Amino acid sequence: QVQLVESGGGLVQAGGSLRLSCAASGLTFSNYVMGWFRQAPGKEREFVASISWRGSSTYYADSVKGRFTISRDNAKNTLYLQMNSLEPEDTAVYYCARDPSRFSFVLRTTRAAYDYWGQGTQVTVDS
């Protein structure tokens, strides 16, 4: 079965950096668009970033553009999110997810477009 397991979250001071990882198994990872979402307490889960199946295209939410970088290593079946210049507003549980469209060049941003999700990793940014 498909499994997505996030890691790398933690507590960081404002202005600091974290790198999240998402280890994928049970699927041909290199065939699919992957995305990161986040959910803050009392808020809806929101799109953060997505990356094409070959890693050649990326798309970001305006709120993280220029600070976060999504990447993937298809040989390791792993998705990454490098987060720099973190702000208290970035505090949330971060989730990786798979878009079930194989070999797609469309980077979708809606939650409904993704079918498998990890359990999430907590990121807390202290001011």
Buried (B, 14 or more C-beta within 10 A) or exposed (E): EBEBBBEBBEEBEEEBEBBBBBBBEEBEBBBBBBBBBBBBEEEEBBBBBBBBBEBEEBBBBEBBEEBBBBBBEBEEBBBBBBBBEBBEEBBBBBBBBBBBBEEBEEBBBEBEBBEBBBEBBEBBBEE
